[in-house]
Amino acid sequence: MVRRVVALLAAAAALALGGCAAVAGDGDLTGDWAILPKAQVPVPASGVCRANIMSEKSIDWDLALFVAPPVDCKTRHATETYYVGKITDAKAVKSTSPPEYGDAAFKTVYTNCAKQATKFLGDDYHDARVFIAPVLPTDLEWRGEARFYRCEMIELAADGEGIAERAASLKDGLRGKRPAAVQCVNYSDEGDHVEDLRFVPCAKPHLAEYTGTYMPKDGKFPGEDKASDRGAAGCLAVSARYVGMTVAALDAVGGYQWIHDGTSEGLWSIGERGERCYMGSYPGKKRTGSIKGKSPSRW
């Protein structure tokens, strides 16, 4: 629009300077001007990465690094755009602002990011040391009719926190030798609960081993206490299968402890119900190697 207005003003000025003299052309000041295309917010690209521009390394849904300029994924970076999708929910599309955490449309977006993460990695993304986050248009971009979303993936140094910067793509991280897979963890013991589950290879001294993910059925959030109880029971069953035993057989042997870490009411609202499960010796002692298929009596 600016170019057209300036051109019209210039043409008007030429007429004024020329007095009553005839002007070459057909006399139609607007007929030959092309209609400018409608301004659009550019759709972001997938397969690009972004460096960490934050001093801290905590994880959140609205990280400043998500708006950092793209960089080549072969250079040091903190997050990778592994998929770009389009918001199609009719109600959300007509809304005056983008979907927010907890909205039905946000859940749809997150669920698709989760599905695409599994495709990108090659197996269930819960098995990887990653955090996934949808990045939606800003309010300004939304008013400009942007309806895209980016799916971002961050490698974690610890379960649920701690950005692990890298200089290679996470693509196929759960194929072949599974370089992005969760293996074992060390943690800080805080009595009835543990803190700071730091990822380590099982070949190094560790306190517990990842045994799988417990996925409760979808539905209304049962409340923090019930969700925790179900997570504990679910992870015990997952861990029992991992070591090739029944829960009853495990109880008969004893000498083990298990950890469940995952869902909350907020996460449940967006479709993230998975709880990572870990198992180790009781009382906690470090060991090397895997416990898969082994009774606690052989740890």
C-alpha positions as CSV (number, residue, x, y, z in Angstrom):
1,M,0.0,0.0,0.0
2,V,2.8,2.4,0.8
3,R,4.3,2.0,-2.7
4,R,1.0,2.7,-4.4
5,V,0.2,5.8,-2.3
6,V,3.7,7.3,-3.0
7,A,3.3,6.6,-6.7
8,L,-0.1,8.4,-6.8
9,L,1.3,11.4,-5.0
10,A,4.2,11.5,-7.4
11,A,1.8,11.4,-10.4
12,A,-0.3,14.2,-8.8
13,A,2.8,16.3,-8.3
14,A,3.7,15.8,-12.0
15,L,0.3,17.0,-13.1
16,A,0.5,20.1,-10.8
17,L,3.9,21.1,-12.2
18,G,2.8,20.7,-15.8
19,G,0.0,23.2,-15.4
20,C,-2.7,22.5,-18.1
21,A,-0.4,20.6,-20.4
22,A,-1.6,17.1,-21.5
23,V,0.0,14.1,-19.8
24,A,1.0,11.1,-21.8
25,G,-1.0,8.0,-21.2
26,D,-4.7,7.1,-21.1
27,G,-5.5,9.5,-18.3
28,D,-6.4,6.8,-15.8
29,L,-4.2,7.1,-12.8
30,T,-5.2,3.8,-11.2
31,G,-6.0,1.5,-14.0
32,D,-2.4,0.2,-14.7
33,W,-1.5,-0.3,-11.0
34,A,-1.2,-4.0,-9.9
35,I,-3.0,-5.0,-6.8
36,L,-0.5,-5.8,-4.1
37,P,-0.7,-9.2,-2.6
38,K,-2.1,-9.5,0.9
39,A,0.5,-9.4,3.7
40,Q,1.0,-12.7,5.4
41,V,2.9,-14.0,8.4
42,P,5.6,-16.3,7.0
43,V,5.2,-20.0,8.0
44,P,8.3,-21.1,10.0
45,A,10.5,-23.9,8.7
46,S,11.0,-27.3,10.3
47,G,14.5,-28.8,10.6
48,V,16.0,-25.7,12.1
49,C,17.5,-25.2,15.6
50,R,17.9,-22.3,18.0
51,A,20.7,-21.5,20.4
52,N,20.1,-21.0,24.1
53,I,19.8,-17.2,24.8
54,M,19.0,-17.7,28.5
55,S,21.4,-17.6,31.4
56,E,19.3,-20.3,33.2
57,K,18.7,-23.8,31.9
58,S,15.2,-24.4,33.4
59,I,12.4,-25.9,31.3
60,D,9.1,-24.1,30.7
61,W,6.4,-23.8,28.0
62,D,7.3,-20.2,27.2
63,L,11.1,-20.3,26.9
64,A,12.8,-17.2,25.5
65,L,15.0,-19.3,23.4
66,F,12.0,-20.3,21.2
67,V,12.1,-16.8,19.6
68,A,15.9,-16.9,19.0
69,P,17.0,-16.7,15.4
70,P,17.3,-20.1,13.7
71,V,20.8,-21.7,13.4
72,D,22.1,-24.8,11.7
73,C,21.5,-27.9,13.7
74,K,25.1,-28.9,13.3
75,T,26.1,-25.9,15.5
76,R,25.6,-25.7,19.2
77,H,21.9,-25.3,20.0
78,A,19.2,-25.9,22.6
79,T,16.0,-26.6,20.7
80,E,15.1,-28.2,17.4
81,T,11.9,-27.5,15.3
82,Y,11.0,-31.1,14.2
83,Y,7.5,-30.4,12.8
84,V,5.4,-27.5,11.7
85,G,1.6,-27.9,11.6
86,K,-1.6,-25.9,11.1
87,I,-4.3,-25.2,13.6
88,T,-7.6,-26.3,12.0
89,D,-10.0,-26.3,15.0
90,A,-12.9,-24.2,13.7
91,K,-13.6,-22.5,17.1
92,A,-9.9,-21.8,17.7
93,V,-9.3,-20.4,14.2
94,K,-12.1,-17.9,14.7
95,S,-10.8,-16.9,18.1
96,T,-9.3,-13.4,18.6
97,S,-6.2,-15.0,20.3
98,P,-4.2,-18.2,19.9
99,P,-5.0,-21.3,22.0
100,E,-3.5,-21.3,25.5
101,Y,-2.2,-24.0,27.8
102,G,-5.2,-26.1,28.9
103,D,-7.5,-25.1,26.0
104,A,-9.0,-28.0,23.9
105,A,-7.2,-26.7,20.8
106,F,-3.9,-26.6,22.7
107,K,-4.4,-30.2,23.7
108,T,-5.0,-31.1,20.0
109,V,-1.8,-29.3,19.0
110,Y,0.2,-31.0,21.8
111,T,-1.2,-34.4,21.0
112,N,0.0,-34.0,17.4
113,C,3.4,-32.8,18.5
114,A,3.7,-35.9,20.6
115,K,2.7,-38.1,17.7
116,Q,5.2,-36.4,15.4
117,A,7.9,-36.7,18.1
118,T,7.6,-40.5,18.1
119,K,7.9,-40.5,14.3
120,F,10.9,-38.1,14.4
121,L,12.7,-40.2,17.0
122,G,11.7,-43.6,15.8
123,D,10.0,-44.9,18.9
124,D,7.9,-43.7,21.9
125,Y,9.2,-40.2,22.7
126,H,8.7,-40.9,26.5
127,D,11.7,-43.3,26.1
128,A,14.0,-40.4,25.1
129,R,15.8,-37.7,27.1
130,V,13.6,-35.0,25.6
131,F,11.0,-32.3,26.4
132,I,8.6,-31.4,23.7
133,A,6.7,-28.1,23.4
134,P,4.3,-26.6,20.9
135,V,5.0,-23.0,20.0
136,L,2.0,-21.1,18.8
137,P,1.8,-17.7,17.0
138,T,2.1,-14.5,19.0
139,D,-1.0,-12.4,19.5
140,L,0.3,-10.0,16.8
141,E,0.9,-12.9,14.4
142,W,-2.5,-14.4,15.2
143,R,-4.1,-11.1,14.3
144,G,-2.2,-11.3,11.0
145,E,-4.1,-14.6,10.4
146,A,-1.2,-16.9,11.3
147,R,-2.5,-20.3,12.2
148,F,0.6,-22.4,12.3
149,Y,2.4,-24.1,15.2
150,R,5.9,-25.3,15.7
151,C,6.8,-28.5,17.6
152,E,10.1,-28.0,19.5
153,M,12.3,-30.7,21.0
154,I,14.9,-30.1,23.7
155,E,17.4,-32.7,25.0
156,L,17.3,-32.9,28.8
157,A,20.1,-33.4,31.3
158,A,17.6,-34.5,34.0
159,D,14.1,-35.8,34.0
160,G,11.9,-32.8,33.5
161,E,14.5,-30.2,33.7
162,G,18.0,-29.0,32.6
163,I,18.8,-28.2,29.0
164,A,21.5,-30.3,27.5
165,E,22.9,-28.3,24.5
166,R,24.0,-30.3,21.5
167,A,25.4,-29.9,18.0
168,A,23.5,-32.5,16.1
169,S,19.9,-33.3,15.2
170,L,17.8,-35.6,17.5
171,K,16.2,-37.2,14.5
172,D,16.3,-41.0,14.7
173,G,17.5,-40.8,18.3
174,L,15.5,-43.9,19.2
175,R,16.6,-46.0,16.2
176,G,19.6,-48.2,15.9
177,K,21.8,-47.7,19.0
178,R,19.2,-45.3,20.4
179,P,21.6,-42.5,21.3
180,A,18.7,-40.3,22.8
181,A,17.3,-43.1,25.0
182,V,16.8,-42.7,28.7
183,Q,19.1,-45.3,30.5
184,C,19.8,-44.8,34.1
185,V,19.6,-42.0,36.7
186,N,21.2,-40.7,39.9
187,Y,19.2,-38.5,42.2
188,S,19.1,-36.7,45.5
189,D,17.2,-38.5,48.3
190,E,14.7,-36.3,50.1
191,G,13.0,-38.9,52.4
192,D,9.7,-39.9,50.9
193,H,10.6,-38.5,47.5
194,V,13.6,-37.9,45.3
195,E,14.8,-34.8,43.5
196,D,17.0,-34.0,40.5
197,L,16.9,-37.3,38.5
198,R,20.1,-36.8,36.4
199,F,20.5,-39.0,33.3
200,V,23.6,-41.2,33.2
201,P,24.5,-44.2,31.0
202,C,23.9,-47.5,32.8
203,A,27.6,-48.4,32.3
204,K,28.4,-45.7,34.8
205,P,27.5,-45.9,38.6
206,H,23.9,-45.1,39.1
207,L,21.0,-45.5,41.6
208,A,18.1,-46.5,39.4
209,E,17.3,-47.6,35.8
210,Y,14.5,-46.5,33.5
211,T,12.1,-49.4,33.1
212,G,9.5,-47.9,30.8
213,T,6.5,-45.5,30.9
214,Y,3.1,-46.1,32.5
215,M,0.3,-44.5,30.6
216,P,-3.1,-44.2,32.5
217,K,-6.3,-44.1,30.5
218,D,-7.5,-40.7,29.3
219,G,-10.5,-39.1,31.1
220,K,-11.1,-36.7,33.9
221,F,-8.1,-36.0,36.0
222,P,-8.5,-38.1,39.2
223,G,-6.9,-35.6,41.6
224,E,-3.2,-35.4,42.7
225,D,-3.4,-38.1,45.3
226,K,-5.2,-40.7,43.2
227,A,-3.0,-39.9,40.2
228,S,0.1,-40.4,42.3
229,D,-1.3,-43.7,43.7
230,R,-2.1,-45.0,40.3
231,G,1.2,-43.9,39.0
232,A,3.0,-45.8,41.7
233,A,1.0,-49.0,41.1
234,G,1.4,-48.6,37.3
235,C,5.1,-48.1,37.5
236,L,5.6,-51.1,39.8
237,A,3.8,-53.3,37.3
238,V,6.0,-51.8,34.5
239,S,9.2,-52.4,36.4
240,A,8.2,-55.9,37.4
241,R,7.8,-56.8,33.7
242,Y,11.1,-55.2,32.9
243,V,13.0,-57.5,35.3
244,G,10.9,-60.5,34.2
245,M,8.9,-61.0,37.4
246,T,5.5,-60.6,38.8
247,V,4.8,-58.0,41.5
248,A,4.1,-60.8,44.0
249,A,7.5,-62.3,43.2
250,L,9.2,-59.0,43.6
251,D,7.6,-58.6,47.0
252,A,8.7,-62.0,48.0
253,V,12.4,-61.1,47.2
254,G,12.4,-57.5,48.4
255,G,15.4,-55.3,48.3
256,Y,14.1,-52.9,45.6
257,Q,12.6,-49.5,45.3
258,W,10.8,-47.9,42.4
259,I,10.2,-44.3,41.3
260,H,7.4,-42.8,39.2
261,D,7.8,-39.3,37.8
262,G,5.4,-37.5,35.5
263,T,1.9,-36.3,35.2
264,S,0.1,-33.4,36.9
265,E,-3.3,-31.8,36.4
266,G,-1.8,-29.3,34.0
267,L,0.0,-31.9,31.9
268,W,-3.1,-34.2,32.0
269,S,-5.1,-31.3,30.6
270,I,-3.0,-31.1,27.4
271,G,-2.9,-34.9,26.9
272,E,0.4,-35.7,28.6
273,R,-0.4,-38.5,31.0
274,G,2.8,-40.6,30.8
275,E,4.8,-41.4,33.9
276,R,8.4,-42.5,33.6
277,C,9.3,-45.5,35.8
278,Y,12.6,-46.3,37.4
279,M,13.8,-49.1,39.7
280,G,16.9,-49.6,41.9
281,S,18.1,-51.2,45.0
282,Y,16.7,-50.6,48.5
283,P,18.4,-49.1,50.4
284,G,19.7,-47.0,47.5
285,K,23.2,-48.0,46.4
286,K,25.0,-47.4,43.2
287,R,25.7,-50.1,40.7
288,T,26.8,-50.5,37.1
289,G,25.1,-52.4,34.3
290,S,21.5,-53.1,33.6
291,I,18.9,-54.9,35.9
292,K,16.8,-55.9,32.9
293,G,15.6,-59.5,33.3
294,K,17.2,-59.9,36.7
295,S,15.7,-60.5,40.2
296,P,16.8,-58.0,42.9
297,S,18.6,-60.9,44.5
298,R,21.1,-60.7,41.5
299,W,21.6,-56.9,41.5
